[in-house]
Amino acid sequence: MHNRGPEQHQRGHVLLIAGDAAVRRRTVQVAPSANLAALGVVPASMLLNSDIPSDTTYLDGVRDPNTVLMRLRTAAATPGPLLVYLSGRLTVDRRGSRLHLALAGTTAGTVRYTGLPWEWLGLELRTRPPGLTTVLLDLAADKAAWPLLREYDSLPASPSAEVYGVVSPPGFTGGGNTVSSYTRHWIEQLRRSARRPANLQLHALTVGSAALPPGALVLPTARELAAAAAPTPGGGVSPAPARDGSRPPADVGPGRQGAPESAAPPGDAEDDLSTRTLPVRRQKPAGEPHPVPAVPVHAPGAAPGRDPRPHIHSLATAGRHLEAATLAQAWEQYVLQTFGYASQEATEWEEIRADLARMAGNFRLATQLWTSAGRARLARQDVDAPEVKAAAAGALYCWTQLKDPAAALDAGTELILLLDRLPSLDPRHLSLARQRLEFLHHTPSRR
């Protein structure tokens, strides 16, 4: 976040704020208290990337927004590096259409009086010198706030701060009262690195490894992340400025992942495919993963005469799975924002991420993504469409590779519902899948 440097006389500050939990159908989507507890055991020097003395403030269960404001004001006045972490539920004051971080006890009718107005964060941080402030977010938007975020295409914050994190959409199923995926992977990436990664690299690695809900708003936004996370010639992630508004470069654009773990078919990497799609893929036996269809490159920044798609695939086949997944996540966000959440392009990118997860050995995520893609295709295609069958086959194959009973049971229910909607599927596959799911219901978890 900040260079460990000569300002040893200064003090740093870590401000951790837990808002109200995000709950959907009695299931917790984001548990802010669990996130704060996980971050609380990480040394402040690692959080700030600075060895100077620092203070840490925890705000959990606060009901008065003015209390949060006073703590935020105190933290903003610190002369050294500052990290502000916020987790919880974003909502809207329906009268004034203003974004708020819901605090403990905030309801739809009391947002104006019990929620923290989002602009307060920007107002308090606006006078801080550039390069000393980081805002880290792990939030979920409710149904009232999500359309506003879609309109913004971002989450406005102070231009003097670096802002990283995710805002999950209202329709996803969370992980209960556990640490959120983004926060958990952020901490894991921080701890597993021999040398503390730069902010942007840490965020990019986190986004690439965390199983984010489809359509989640990633900050920096898709274009900024794609530009900033472009691998440098020497490897790694380029520390390009995150908020420069630049567009995704041609060499990190949408890629088609081949089903086998070998390289793409001969000729793909050399053909000029930047303005056309590949032919329809051939049918393959059920139970084997399928190559993902090409995504037309209409995005700004795609240079004529260059095929950007083999780049992500080459990263994955070289074992650089986190980088490949990071770039795929960035392009998926760009496609979602450009073509829409129900578009064919969005589904194709979900399939690309699914095959990347398979290549990385993350069969749980691959199963979930293939299943979701199959459902999306069924919403607009015939049950016998080759693409529908391919998604189902990919999901089934990856599910059979899951060795952990709890993970297989978690992903299996939705998979069976998908397979059951395909009358032309070999009935043996559905029968065996049902038998395995029934067996898993009686198998102790390894967790």
C-alpha positions in Angstrom: 0.0 0.0 0.0 2.7 2.4 0.9 6.4 2.2 0.6 8.4 1.4 3.8 10.4 4.6 3.8 12.0 7.4 5.7 8.9 8.8 7.4 9.6 7.0 10.7 8.5 10.0 12.8 5.0 9.7 11.5 2.2 7.4 12.7 -0.1 5.3 10.6 -3.6 4.3 11.3 -5.8 1.2 10.5 -9.6 1.8 10.7 -11.7 -1.3 10.5 -15.5 -0.7 10.1 -18.1 -3.4 10.2 -21.6 -2.3 9.1 -24.7 -4.3 9.2 -24.7 -7.9 7.9 -26.0 -8.5 4.4 -28.8 -11.1 4.6 -30.9 -12.7 1.9 -33.6 -15.2 2.7 -32.2 -15.7 6.2 -28.8 -16.6 4.7 -25.9 -14.3 5.6 -24.2 -13.0 2.4 -21.5 -10.8 4.0 -20.6 -11.2 7.7 -18.7 -8.0 8.6 -17.9 -9.1 12.2 -16.2 -12.2 10.9 -14.2 -10.1 8.4 -13.0 -7.7 11.1 -12.0 -10.6 13.3 -9.9 -12.1 10.5 -8.2 -8.8 9.7 -7.7 -8.1 13.4 -5.0 -10.8 13.7 -3.0 -9.5 10.7 -0.2 -7.2 11.9 -0.8 -3.5 11.1 2.6 -3.3 9.5 1.4 -5.8 6.9 -1.9 -4.1 6.4 -0.2 -0.7 5.9 3.0 -2.0 4.2 4.8 0.2 6.6 7.0 -0.3 9.7 6.2 3.0 11.3 4.2 3.0 14.6 0.5 2.8 14.0 -2.9 2.7 15.7 -5.8 0.4 15.0 -9.4 1.2 15.6 -12.2 -1.4 15.4 -15.8 -0.3 14.9 -18.2 -3.3 15.1 -21.8 -3.1 16.0 -22.0 0.7 16.0 -25.4 2.2 15.6 -24.7 5.9 15.5 -23.3 7.2 12.2 -21.8 10.2 14.0 -19.6 7.9 16.1 -18.3 6.4 12.9 -17.8 9.9 11.5 -15.7 11.0 14.5 -13.5 7.9 14.2 -13.1 8.5 10.5 -12.2 12.1 11.0 -9.6 11.1 13.6 -8.1 8.5 11.3 -8.0 11.0 8.3 -6.0 13.4 10.5 -3.2 10.9 10.9 0.0 12.1 9.2 1.2 8.7 8.0 -0.3 5.9 5.9 -4.0 5.1 6.4 -6.0 2.0 5.7 -9.8 2.2 5.9 -11.6 -1.1 5.6 -15.4 -1.3 5.3 -17.6 -4.4 5.2 -21.3 -4.7 5.3 -24.5 -3.8 3.3 -24.9 -0.9 1.0 -28.4 0.6 0.9 -30.1 3.7 -0.3 -32.0 6.5 1.4 -35.2 6.2 -0.7 -36.1 9.8 -0.1 -32.9 11.3 -1.3 -31.5 8.4 -3.3 -28.2 8.6 -1.4 -25.9 5.6 -0.8 -25.4 4.6 2.8 -23.4 1.9 4.6 -26.1 0.3 6.8 -25.0 0.2 10.4 -26.3 -2.1 13.2 -30.1 -1.6 13.4 -30.5 0.2 10.1 -33.8 -0.6 8.4 -35.3 0.6 5.1 -37.2 3.3 6.9 -34.4 4.6 9.1 -31.5 4.8 6.6 -31.4 8.6 6.8 -30.8 8.5 10.5 -29.0 5.3 11.2 -26.9 4.7 8.1 -23.5 6.1 7.3 -23.8 8.4 4.2 -21.3 7.2 1.6 -20.2 10.7 0.7 -18.9 11.2 4.3 -16.0 8.9 3.5 -15.0 11.0 0.5 -15.4 14.3 2.3 -13.2 13.2 5.2 -10.5 11.8 3.0 -10.4 14.5 0.4 -7.7 16.6 2.1 -5.2 13.8 2.6 -2.0 13.7 0.5 -2.1 11.4 -2.5 -0.4 8.0 -2.0 -1.0 7.7 1.7 -4.6 6.4 1.8 -6.1 3.0 0.9 -9.7 2.1 1.1 -10.5 -1.6 1.1 -14.1 -2.7 0.6 -16.0 -6.0 1.0 -19.6 -5.1 0.6 -22.9 -6.3 -0.7 -25.6 -4.1 -2.2 -29.2 -4.6 -1.5 -32.0 -4.4 -4.1 -32.4 -0.6 -3.6 -28.6 0.2 -4.0 -27.7 -2.1 -6.8 -29.4 -0.2 -9.7 -27.6 3.0 -8.5 -24.2 1.2 -8.5 -25.0 -0.1 -12.0 -25.7 3.5 -13.1 -22.4 4.8 -11.5 -20.5 1.8 -12.9 -18.3 2.2 -9.9 -18.5 3.2 -6.2 -17.6 6.9 -5.9 -14.8 7.6 -3.4 -12.2 10.3 -2.7 -9.8 10.7 -5.7 -6.9 11.0 -3.1 -7.4 7.4 -2.0 -6.6 4.1 -3.7 -9.8 2.0 -3.7 -9.8 -1.8 -3.9 -12.5 -4.4 -3.2 -15.8 -5.9 -4.4 -19.5 -5.1 -4.1 -21.6 -8.2 -4.5 -25.0 -8.0 -6.1 -28.2 -8.6 -4.1 -29.1 -12.0 -5.6 -26.2 -14.2 -4.6 -26.0 -16.8 -1.9 -23.4 -16.0 0.7 -21.2 -18.2 2.8 -23.0 -17.8 6.2 -21.3 -16.3 9.2 -17.8 -16.8 7.9 -15.1 -14.6 6.4 -16.1 -13.4 2.9 -14.3 -14.9 0.0 -12.6 -11.6 -1.1 -11.4 -10.7 2.4 -10.3 -14.3 3.1 -8.3 -14.6 -0.1 -6.8 -11.1 0.4 -5.4 -12.2 3.7 -4.2 -15.5 2.3 -2.4 -13.8 -0.6 -0.9 -11.4 1.9 0.4 -14.1 4.1 1.7 -16.5 1.4 3.8 -13.9 -0.3 7.5 -13.9 0.8 7.6 -10.2 -0.1 4.6 -8.0 0.5 2.9 -7.4 -2.9 2.0 -3.9 -4.0 -1.7 -3.0 -3.4 -2.7 -3.5 -7.0 -1.0 -6.8 -7.4 -2.4 -8.0 -4.1 -5.9 -7.1 -5.2 -5.5 -8.7 -8.7 -4.3 -11.9 -7.2 -7.2 -11.9 -4.8 -9.8 -11.3 -7.5 -8.2 -14.1 -9.6 -8.4 -16.7 -6.8 -11.6 -15.7 -4.9 -14.9 -17.2 -6.1 -16.7 -13.9 -6.6 -20.4 -13.9 -7.3 -21.2 -13.5 -11.0 -21.6 -9.8 -11.8 -19.9 -8.5 -8.7 -18.6 -5.0 -9.0 -14.8 -5.1 -8.9 -13.0 -1.9 -7.8 -11.0 -0.6 -9.6 -13.6 -1.1 -12.3 -13.1 -3.6 -15.1 -11.3 -1.3 -17.6 -8.9 0.0 -14.9 -8.2 -3.5 -13.6 -7.6 -4.9 -17.0 -5.2 -2.2 -17.9 -3.4 -2.2 -14.6 -3.1 -5.9 -14.2 -1.5 -6.5 -17.6 1.5 -8.9 -17.2 4.8 -7.2 -17.9 7.3 -8.8 -20.3 9.3 -10.0 -17.3 6.3 -11.6 -15.6 4.2 -10.5 -12.7 1.6 -7.7 -12.7 2.4 -4.3 -13.8 1.8 -1.6 -11.2 0.2 0.8 -13.6 -2.0 3.5 -12.1 -5.4 2.1 -11.2 -7.7 5.1 -11.8 -6.4 6.4 -15.1 -9.5 5.5 -17.1 -7.5 3.5 -19.7 -9.1 0.6 -21.6 -8.1 -3.0 -21.7 -5.1 -3.6 -23.9 -5.2 -5.9 -26.9 -2.8 -8.5 -25.5 -5.0 -9.2 -22.4 -8.3 -9.5 -24.1 -10.9 -12.2 -24.2 -9.4 -15.7 -24.8 -10.8 -19.0 -25.8 -9.8 -21.8 -23.5 -9.3 -25.2 -25.1 -10.8 -28.2 -23.4 -7.7 -30.3 -23.1 -4.9 -28.9 -21.0 -2.6 -28.8 -24.0 -2.2 -25.6 -26.0 -4.9 -24.3 -28.3 -5.4 -26.0 -31.7 -2.6 -25.2 -34.2 -3.1 -22.0 -36.0 -5.3 -20.3 -33.4 -2.6 -18.1 -32.0 -1.5 -16.9 -35.4 -4.9 -16.3 -37.1 -6.4 -12.8 -37.2 -9.5 -13.5 -35.1 -9.9 -10.1 -33.6 -13.0 -9.3 -35.6 -14.7 -12.7 -36.1 -15.7 -15.7 -34.0 -14.6 -19.3 -34.4 -16.7 -22.0 -36.1 -19.2 -23.9 -33.9 -17.4 -26.5 -31.9 -17.7 -30.2 -32.6 -19.8 -32.3 -30.3 -17.9 -34.3 -27.7 -18.9 -37.2 -25.5 -20.7 -36.3 -22.3 -18.4 -36.2 -19.3 -15.5 -34.4 -21.1 -14.9 -30.7 -20.8 -15.6 -28.7 -24.0 -13.7 -25.8 -25.6 -15.3 -22.5 -24.9 -16.6 -20.5 -27.9 -14.8 -17.4 -29.0 -15.9 -14.0 -27.8 -15.9 -11.4 -30.5 -13.4 -8.6 -29.7 -15.3 -5.4 -30.1 -13.9 -3.9 -27.0 -11.9 -0.6 -27.2 -8.2 -1.2 -27.3 -8.2 -4.4 -29.4 -5.7 -3.7 -32.0 -6.6 -4.7 -35.6 -4.7 -7.7 -36.8 -4.0 -9.2 -33.4 -5.7 -12.0 -31.6 -5.7 -11.3 -27.9 -7.4 -14.6 -26.9 -4.4 -17.0 -26.7 -2.8 -14.7 -24.1 -4.9 -15.8 -21.2 -4.8 -19.4 -22.4 -1.0 -19.3 -22.6 -0.8 -18.0 -19.0 -3.0 -20.9 -17.8 -1.1 -23.6 -19.7 2.2 -22.1 -18.3 0.8 -22.6 -14.8 0.2 -18.9 -14.1 -3.4 -19.6 -13.1 -3.9 -16.6 -10.9 -2.8 -14.1 -13.5 -5.0 -15.9 -16.1 -8.0 -15.9 -13.8 -7.4 -12.2 -12.9 -7.5 -11.1 -16.5 -10.5 -13.3 -17.2 -12.3 -11.8 -14.3 -11.5 -8.3 -15.5 -12.7 -9.0 -19.0 -15.9 -10.6 -17.7 -16.6 -7.4 -15.8 -16.0 -5.4 -18.9 -18.4 -7.6 -20.9 -21.1 -7.5 -18.2 -21.0 -3.7 -18.2 -20.8 -3.5 -22.0 -23.3 -6.1 -23.2 -25.4 -6.8 -20.1 -25.8 -9.5 -17.5 -28.1 -11.6 -19.6 -26.1 -11.4 -22.8 -24.5 -14.3 -24.7 -21.1 -12.6 -24.3 -21.5 -12.7 -20.5 -22.3 -16.4 -20.6 -19.4 -17.1 -22.8 -17.1 -15.4 -20.3 -18.5 -17.4 -17.5 -17.6 -20.5 -19.5 -14.1 -19.2 -20.0 -13.7 -18.7 -16.3 -15.0 -22.2 -15.7 -12.4 -23.8 -18.0 -9.7 -21.7 -16.4 -10.8 -23.0 -13.0 -10.7 -26.6 -14.3 -7.1 -26.1 -15.6 -6.1 -24.7 -12.2 -7.6 -27.8 -10.5 -10.4 -25.7 -8.8 -13.1 -28.2 -9.7 -15.6 -26.8 -7.3 -15.6 -23.4 -8.8 -15.5 -24.9 -12.3 -18.6 -27.0 -11.6 -20.4 -23.9 -10.2 -19.5 -21.8 -13.2 -20.4 -24.4 -15.8 -23.7 -25.1 -14.1 -24.5 -21.4 -14.0 -23.6 -21.0 -17.6 -25.8 -24.0 -18.5 -28.8 -22.4 -16.7 -28.1 -19.1 -18.5 -28.0 -20.8 -21.9 -31.2 -22.7 -21.2 -32.9 -19.4 -20.6 -32.5 -18.4 -24.3 -31.6 -21.6 -26.1 -33.2 -25.0 -26.8 -32.5 -27.8 -24.5 -30.8 -29.7 -27.3 -28.5 -26.9 -28.3 -24.9 -28.0 -28.5 -23.8 -25.1 -26.2 -26.3 -26.2 -23.5 -25.1 -29.8 -23.7 -21.5 -28.7 -23.6 -22.0 -26.6 -20.5 -23.8 -29.5 -18.8 -21.0 -31.9 -19.8 -18.3 -29.6 -18.5 -20.2 -29.2 -15.2 -20.6 -33.0 -14.9 -17.0 -33.7 -15.6 -15.7 -31.2 -13.1 -18.1 -32.4 -10.5 -16.8 -36.0 -10.9 -13.3 -34.7 -10.1 -14.4 -33.2 -6.7 -12.9 -35.4 -4.0 -14.2 -33.5 -0.9 -17.7 -34.8 -0.1 -18.9 -31.4 1.3 -17.8 -29.6 -1.8 -19.3 -32.2 -4.1 -22.6 -32.1 -2.2 -22.7 -28.3 -2.3 -22.2 -28.2 -6.0 -24.2 -31.3 -6.9 -27.7 -30.2 -6.1 -27.8 -27.4 -8.7 -26.0 -29.7 -11.2 -28.7 -32.4 -10.9 -31.4 -29.7 -11.5 -29.6 -28.7 -14.7 -29.1 -32.3 -15.9 -32.7 -33.1 -15.2 -33.8 -30.5 -17.7 -31.9 -32.1 -20.6 -34.1 -34.9 -22.1 -31.4 -35.8 -24.7 -28.8 -36.4 -22.0 -27.6 -40.0 -21.7 -29.8 -41.3 -18.9 -26.9 -43.2 -17.4 -25.1 -39.9 -16.6 -28.1 -38.5 -14.7 -28.7 -41.8 -12.9 -25.0 -42.1 -11.8 -25.0 -38.4 -10.7 -28.1 -38.9 -8.6 -26.6 -42.0 -7.0 -23.5 -40.1 -6.1 -25.4 -37.2 -4.7 -27.5 -39.6 -2.6 -24.3 -41.3 -1.4 -22.8 -37.9 -0.5 -25.8 -37.1 1.7 -24.6 -39.9 3.9 -20.9 -39.3 3.7 -19.2 -37.4 6.6 -17.6 -34.1 5.5 -13.8 -33.8 5.5 -14.0 -30.2 6.7 
